[in-house]
Amino acid sequence: DEKLYLNKCCKVFKINKSKKNTQPNKLTVNEYTIQKGERHSTLLSEAGKMRRIGMESEEINSALIETNKKRCKIPLPEEEIKSIAKSVCNYKPEEIEQQIEVPEPKISSINPAAFDGLPGEFLKLVGPHSEAHPMGILLTLLTYIGSYTGRSFYFSLGIEKLYPNLFICLVGKSSLSRKGTSMRFPKALFNIINPDWLKFRSKVGLSSGEGLISLVKDDTYKMDEESGNEIIDKKGEEDKRLLVVEPEFANVLQKMSRQGNTLSAVIRSAWDSDNLGIQTKEDKYSATNPHINIIGQITPPELNKLLNGIERANGFANRFIW
């Protein structure tokens, strides 16, 4: 049923692509709602395009304010909008040309095996309509699919079951490499397939191991004084699927370096599909059969600076597709 639904959704793109003078496709980028975590980079990209054709700071600022109000789910403060407009005007239009111009991604340069099945068909359909690198779109889509399907499917390796809980991190220059843009079409697709799953089982941000476990936690119990039986104290999460999006993965690497932070260990265990558990002075955090997928975004300088030798050696980095 899921395959048929995905196939149906892919046909939506074909139908809307072939129609002329009809209502706009709901999945076009122009109508895309800019989510928290993508606002700054998206508006900076738009500002660069305006500066490239010679627009000045006040004009750019006015246009960005309008875009911010209409397209940002949670608008940025106007001071930040003003700062974006001012920053791009530090460059001459011809300099912006060099900064912003990104070669059109060549899908033909990707191994043909990447086009197998529905993900490949999806990439062929939406790739030409996105500024994001096709591999960024494809990996993001596969991560969404892996999270949504949960533990329904796995690959057997000996006695091990390898589930589709992918950890990916898109590495590219800030605002120029369209890291955030690669999420637009996959996210729009799953907003059609199951908007409730997208709303409740997709979260933004990673702060601590305890915080991550709490998103897939088990029920906690206490002893009922009257009956002497165990009863549920705090209800846990019935759905153990979780898609975590971290647009500022540099923050994650910084937090992991702090003494006592358990995030690295929990992330490694989550990739291994182990049961998760941490005991603190106040609470006990546990999660049985969690299915966690992660999408991160970071720039090359941040990655080189913040991914320390310990995390390179202890298997943290090996668990990610960079």
GIQUI-V441709 format. One record per helix or strand. SS is the DSSP state (alpha for helix, beta for strand). FROM is the first residue (numbers start at 1). TO is the last residue. If there is no record, write none. Layout:
SS,FROM,TO  SS,FROM,TO
This chain:
alpha,2,18  alpha,29,31  beta,34,34  alpha,39,52  alpha,57,71  beta,72,72  alpha,78,88  alpha,93,100  alpha,107,109  alpha,112,115  alpha,117,127  alpha,134,152  beta,154,157  beta,160,163  beta,167,171  alpha,180,193  alpha,195,200  beta,202,204  alpha,209,214  beta,220,223  beta,230,234  beta,241,246  alpha,249,256  alpha,263,271  beta,276,279  beta,284,287  beta,291,298  alpha,300,306  alpha,309,313  alpha,317,319  beta,321,321
